[in-house]
Amino acid sequence: MCGRYSLFADPEALETRFDAEFAAEFRPRYNAAPGQELPVITGAEPDAVQRLEWGLIPRWADDGADGHINARAGTVDEKPAFRRAYAGDDDPAACGRCLMLADGFYEWTETADGKRPYRVALEDDRPFAMAGLWERWTPDTVQAGLGAFGDGDGGGGDPDPVDTFAILTTEPNEVVEPLHHRMAVVLEPGDEAAWLDGGSVSLEPAPAEEFRAYPVSTAVNDPANDRPELVHEVEAGSV
């Protein structure tokens, strides 16, 4: 699975690399975590880098408590939570495919001293895009308006929709395999536009020879920690 990642590249370089402009001020992330609003490019607006919430909530969900952070690449066309977004032709303005911008992701492996985090990145730390799906979810009107029957602070209006996303995962390559049995789908740059457009692209593991993995501080275990030191390599036995 992919449950944490980083994106701290220069924003102007990111705009050039992905041919899209940030719709809001860019904030570098060294420990991006589920539930946060993070930089995403959707097929609906391929020229803009928007901030969507990590944890896809299908439109039919009763509540937003359990968003899906990952989707298995081999079953997205059949799973009820993902097939609408994968097909993308039901309502392209409210669901579809997307790109998650990153320059590394974290995986954990069991050791004698507990779980050890590793950062996986391209050899030169250049940014890449992970394949994903997004969906717009609107909270239930009745539940959202309950406050109006309490202290009168409920507002009474329609609840705001929430745009959410999940990252596709596939089998691991040789770099990730010792760490986890799944890895994020990292798209080839030439496949990114086709993915957004609904085309058929490879969702196989990215070539291992382009990646490296190295141990990082266990401080990354806490999503409240988000600082540059988290991406630095440490000795395998250190904190």
C-alpha positions, -999 to 999 in steps of 0.1 A, spaced: 0 0 0 10 36 0 1 54 32 26 83 33 46 103 7 65 135 1 65 164 -23 89 192 -16 102 201 -51 104 237 -63 68 247 -72 78 264 -105 97 233 -115 66 212 -107 44 235 -128 68 231 -157 72 194 -153 34 187 -152 23 216 -174 -2 228 -148 -4 258 -125 -11 256 -87 -46 268 -79 -35 276 -44 -3 284 -26 21 254 -26 32 240 7 60 215 7 51 182 24 77 158 39 51 135 54 18 137 34 -8 116 52 -44 104 47 -70 130 55 -49 159 44 -56 181 14 -27 174 -11 -17 185 -47 -36 166 -73 -42 170 -111 -76 157 -123 -88 148 -157 -115 174 -153 -89 202 -149 -56 190 -163 -41 225 -164 -45 230 -126 -29 216 -95 -57 214 -70 -58 203 -34 -80 172 -28 -85 152 4 -66 119 6 -92 92 12 -117 86 -16 -153 86 -5 -178 72 -30 -208 95 -37 -232 69 -23 -214 66 11 -235 75 41 -206 93 58 -170 103 53 -155 83 82 -137 57 61 -123 70 29 -102 46 8 -66 57 6 -56 30 -19 -72 11 -48 -58 -21 -62 -50 -15 -99 -63 -50 -109 -99 -45 -96 -107 -8 -100 -129 -15 -130 -152 -37 -109 -151 -26 -73 -182 -4 -64 -161 22 -46 -139 28 -77 -155 17 -109 -174 50 -115 -143 71 -111 -122 47 -132 -147 48 -161 -149 85 -158 -178 89 -182 -207 91 -158 -200 126 -146 -165 138 -155 -169 170 -135 -175 150 -103 -152 119 -106 -125 104 -127 -88 97 -129 -61 119 -114 -24 123 -108 -8 126 -73 24 146 -75 52 132 -54 90 129 -51 90 99 -28 69 76 -7 73 57 25 71 20 33 77 1 66 94 -32 72 95 -54 103 128 -56 122 139 -69 155 134 -35 170 99 -29 155 88 -14 122 115 6 103 104 33 78 121 36 44 118 63 18 115 52 -18 124 77 -45 139 80 -79 177 80 -80 178 118 -86 148 127 -65 130 141 -94 92 143 -91 68 118 -105 31 111 -107 12 83 -90 -20 71 -107 -52 77 -88 -89 82 -88 -110 110 -74 -146 115 -65 -168 143 -52 -188 134 -21 -215 155 -6 -224 150 31 -259 138 37 -281 169 40 -301 156 70 -270 147 90 -252 179 80 -282 200 91 -287 184 126 -269 214 142 -299 235 133 -319 215 159 -293 219 186 -276 253 193 -289 269 161 -255 270 146 -261 244 118 -265 270 91 -294 253 74 -278 254 39 -267 226 17 -235 210 29 -203 217 9 -190 188 -13 -156 173 -6 -133 162 -34 -114 131 -24 -88 108 -40 -72 73 -37 -38 61 -50 -36 30 -72 -13 2 -60 2 -27 -79 27 -55 -73 61 -43 -59 92 -40 -79 125 -54 -66 133 -23 -46 100 -22 -28 94 -60 -24 116 -63 7 95 -36 24 59 -43 13 38 -66 -9 22 -36 -27 35 -3 -41 20 28 -57 15 29 -94 41 53 -107 33 64 -142 57 68 -170 57 106 -179 45 97 -214 15 79 -200 3 107 -176 -19 125 -201 -34 92 -215 -42 82 -179 -61 114 -173 -79 111 -206 -92 76 -197 -68 57 -220 -53 23 -214 -18 26 -199 5 2 -180 -2 -1 -143 27 -25 -138 54 -18 -112 78 10 -122 113 -2 -133 133 -10 -102 166 3 -116 152 38 -115 145 37 -77 163 36 -44 151 29 -9 169 41 23 160 41 60 147 73 75 138 85 111 109 68 129 97 103 134 79 99 101 56 74 119 37 103 134 18 122 107 20 153 129 57 155 120 63 173 87 98 187 84 127 184 60 148 161 83 123 133 77 136 126 42 172 124 53 188 90 54 197 76 88 216 45 101 193 15 99 194 10 137 189 46 147 157 65 156 
